[in-house]
Amino acid sequence: MTPLPSRDLAGGEATERRLGLSAFAPALGAACYPFLLDAFHFLAGPPGFKPSAPAIAGATLVLIAAFSVPALGLALAGRPEIRASLRRLAFASVASPTLYVFLGVIQTMARSRLPDELVWCVVWVAGALWAWSAGRGDGGSQAPPEVGRMRMAHGISAAIIVLFVTFHLANHLFGLIGPDAHAAVMKLGRTVYRAPVIQPILVTLMLFQAASGLYLAWRWSASSILDFFRTYQIASGFYLGVYIPGHMNSVFVYARWYQHIQTGWNFAIGAPDGLIHGAWSIRLLPHYALGAFFVLSHLVTGLRVILLAHGFERRLADRMWIAGVSASAIVSAAIIAGMCGLRLGASW
């Protein structure tokens, strides 16, 4: 038997090494994420500071780079040649904005003296080491996972809580009119979803939605035959699986139990500094923006699957998806604009 030329062996090893290193790009981007937010705050300045035009341009580019971190994870997660552990690391990087907020709240309640950036980097280095050592050579399963029952339960739960989600997002849109309008609508809604019978059921459904979503994302992320739509569904589901318990922790544990404060408009926008000029609160901007965007686009992607299963034409289903995702981006941008101070009908 004739041995393979050494250059062939070296070429194969180089190819594997190249693919492996590129698969760590999402983790590297996630590790840099807090420093991008720090750079934005440096350029935008504290409340009352008037940044120059070059500083505004630089801050805009830095914020775009911060939003690119989840996009990078989404782009690399669907590559079939990477092993399952690295694919999961890429999906985790999509949730960087909401994970960083979750970490910050935990650090605050723990009264930790360690900088959030340091803890964050240590966590991502540990995650990268785990992904590199776990299942080397495992490109993932070629067959879809058997998750039919859990998938159905997840969908039924989503159909129930979609009413609350729709109201909650619509409530935030009233921020474009002003904090008083937002508070009036929220007060009306709270008479329903904070009722003694309704609130425990809603909380249970939300926690089940997060847990079942993470379970499904974990199972599906082991597959190497993911198309773009499935990859997007997993990525958005992973984000929401972290966002939901993180948001509930901020509201129920941090605000109500730890700080003994109300979770109204000022709490949401990080008053008095606000989302733009607050050194800590700037992390809430991508957190909220992607939370609203992903919850809507995740529902749209699930609707596409249902339509195709019932014989809907794929071309029309894809167009519906594009329209739905575009609408999700518009709604998200409108919510964030209101939270940052834009008011409908305001004179400039």
N, C-alpha and C positions, 0 to 999 in steps of 0.2 A: 504494500500500500504506500503510495507516494505522499509524503507529508505536504501540507499546504505551505506555500511560500510565507515567509515571516511577514512580508509586507501586507498579505491578506489578513493575517491574524491581527496585525497592528491596526489595519484599517477597520476591522470589526470592533476592536476595543475602542478605537477613536470615535467611531460612530456611536457606540453605547455611551461613552463618556460625554460626547457632545449633546446627546439627547437628554442625558441625566442632568447636566449643568443647566441647560435651557429650561428644564422642568422646575428648577429652583427659582426662576425669575419671579413667579408670583410671591414666594416667601420673602424674597429680597425686597420686592415692592412693598409688601405688607410691613416689613421691618422699618422701611423708610417713611411709612405713612405718618406717624406722629411728628416727624421732623418737617414734613411738608406743611402740616398745620401750624407748627411753630414759626416756620418761615412766612406763612400767610399773616399770622398775627404781627410779626415784626414789621411787615410792609404796611399792613392796614392800620396798625397802631391802636392805642387804647381809646376808650370813649372820649369824644371831643377832639381827637386828633384829625387833622386835615391832610391826608396823604397827597403827595404830588402826583401828577399824571404818570410819570414813569413807575412810581410805586404802585399805583392802581393797576397798571398793565402787568407789572411783575406779580402782584398778588393774584390777579386773574389767572395768569399762567400757572402759578403754583397750585391754585385751587383745582384747575383742570387736571394737573398732574395727580393730585390727591384722588380725584374721581376716576382717574385712569387705573388706579391700583385694582379695584374690583373688575374693571374691564380686562385687565391683563390676566387675572385669574380665570375669568370666563373664557378667554381666548385659548388658554393653554389646557384647560380642564378637558376639552373634547378631543385632545390628540390621542389617537388609539395606541401609539407606541409607548406611552409612559406607563409605568407600573401603577397599580391601584392606589398605593399609599401616597405617591406623589400627586396623583389625580385628586385625591381627597385633600391634600395640602393646598392644591390650587383652588378647590371649591371653598376651603376655609378662608383663603385670602379674599374671596369675594365679600365675605362678611366682615372685613377689617373695620369699616366705619362703626358698625354697631358693636363689634367686639371691643373696640377701644373705649367706647362710652361705658360699656358694661364693666370693663376693667377699672375705669376711673371712678365709678360709683363705689365699687367694692373697695378700692384703695382708700377712698374718702371715709367710708364707714369703718374700715379697719384702722384708721388713723395712721396709715403707713407713712414713713418718712422717706421711703424709696421713691424716686421719680417714676412717674408712669412710663416714661420712655424707656427707662432701664428695665423695668419688669416686662414691658412689652417685647423688647428685643430678646430677652432671655427666653421668654415663652416661644418666640418664633424660631430661635436657634434650636431649642429643644425639639420643636415640632419638625424642623428640617432634618435633624439627626435621626429622629424616629422614622420619618418617611424614607430616608436613605437606607436605613438598616432593615426596615420591615419589608419582607417579601421581595428581595432583589430578584430581578428576572421575571417577576409576575406582571404580565401585561394586562391582566384582568380576564374576567370570564367572557366567553363568546356568546353566552346565552343570557337573555334577560332574567332578572330574579323573579321568583314566585312570591308576589306580594299582593295578590288579588284582594284578599279580605281586608288587609290593612289599608290598601289603596281605596277601597270602597268606603270604609269607615272614615278615612281622611276626607273624602269628597263629601260625604253626608254632613260631617261636622262643619266643613267649609260652607256648605249651602245654608246652614243655620246661622253662623256668625257673620255671614256676608251682610246681613241687615245692619248689624252693629258697625261693621267696618265702613259701610257706605255712609251711615250717619256721621261717624267719627271724622271721616275725611271731608264730608260736606260741611261739618261744623268748623273745621280748620279753614275752609275756603272763606268763611265769614270774617276771618281775620283781615281780608282785603278791605272790608268795610271799616273795621276797627275792633279793638279789644272789647268794647261794650257789646257789640253785636255778637261777637264770638261767645262772650260770657252768657248772654241771654239765651242763645241757642243751646249752649252746653247745660245751662240750668234746666231747660225744658227736657233735654234728653236724659239727664241724671235722674229725673223723677221715675224713669222707666228702668234704665240699666243699673241704677244703684238701689233698686227696690230689694228688700230683704230676700225675696224669693228668686229674683232674676240674677242678681250679682253673683251668688255662688255658682249657679249653673253656667253663666257666661265665663267666669274665671276657669271653671273646670274644662269647658269646651276649648278655651284658648290654650290652656296648658296641654290638652290632648292634641290639639292641632299642631303645636310646636313639637311635641315629643314624637308624634306619628310622622310629621314632616321630616324631622331629622333621621328617623329610622328609615324612611323610604329613600332619603338622599344618600344615606350610608350604603344601603343595599344596592341602589342603582349605580353608585359611583364605583362599584367593583367591576362594572361592565366596560368593555373596551369597544363596544359597538354603539356608541351614543351619537345620534345625529344632533344637529344644532338645537332643535327644539327641545329634545330631551335634556341636553346639557344645560340649556337656559332654565328649564323647569327645575332641575336639581339645584342649580346655583341660586336661583331666587328663593327656592324652598329652604335652602340652608341659611340664607340671610334671614328669612322670616323666622326660622326655627331658633335663631339666636335673638333676634329683635324682640319677639313676643315676651319671653321670660325676662329679658333685660329691661324692657319697658315696664313690665309689671313690677319688677324689683325696684325700679326708680320710683314708681307711683306708690305702691303699697308698703314697701319696706323703708326705702330711703326717705321719701317725703312724709308719709303718714306716721311711721313708727319712729324713725331716726330723727327727723327734723321737726315733726309735728306741725307741718305746714300744708296749705291747700295746693292742689295741683291745677292751678288755673293758668291764665295767659302768661303771667310773669314767670311762673315756674317753667313753662314750655320754652320761652324765648331766652332763658338765662338772664333775666333782668337783675340788676340795672344795666349791666354791660351790653347785653344783647348778643346775638349770634355772630355778628360781623367783628365786633371789637373786643369781645370777651376772650381772654387767653385760654380759659377752659371751655367756654361755651361754643367756640368755633367748631369743636368736634361734633356738636349737635347738628350742624348744618348738613353735612353729608349723611349723617345718621338718619335724620328725618327725611331728607330728600329721597334717598334710596329706599327707605322704609315705605313711603307712600307709593313710589314708583314700582317697587317689586311686588307689593301686595296686589296692586291692580293688574300688572302685567303677568303675574303668576296665575291669577284667575283667568285672564285672557288665554294664556297658554293651555291651561286645563280645559277651557271651553273648546279650543281647537281640537284637542284629543277627542272630546265627546262628539263633536260634529263629524270628524272623520270616521269614528266608530259607527255612526248612524248613516253613513253613505254620502256625506257631504263632499262636494268636489274639492280636491286638494288645492287647486289654484285659488278658489274663492275663500277657502279656509285660511290660506296663507295671507291673502289680502286683508281678511278680517283681522288676523293677528297683527299685521303691520299697523292697521288703523287703530287697533286697541292699544298697542304699545305706544304709539304716537300720542294718543289721548292720555295715557298714563303719565307720559313725560310732561305733557302740558299741565295736567292737574297737579303733579308734584311741584313743578316750577311755580305755579300760582300760589300754592300753599307756602312755599319757602319765601316767595316775594312778600306775602302778607306778614310772615313772621319776621322779616327783615325790615319792615316799616312801610312797604308800598301800600297806598290806599287808593281805591277806586274813586275817581272824581277829584282827587287832590290837585291843587294848582302847583305848578312848578315855577 
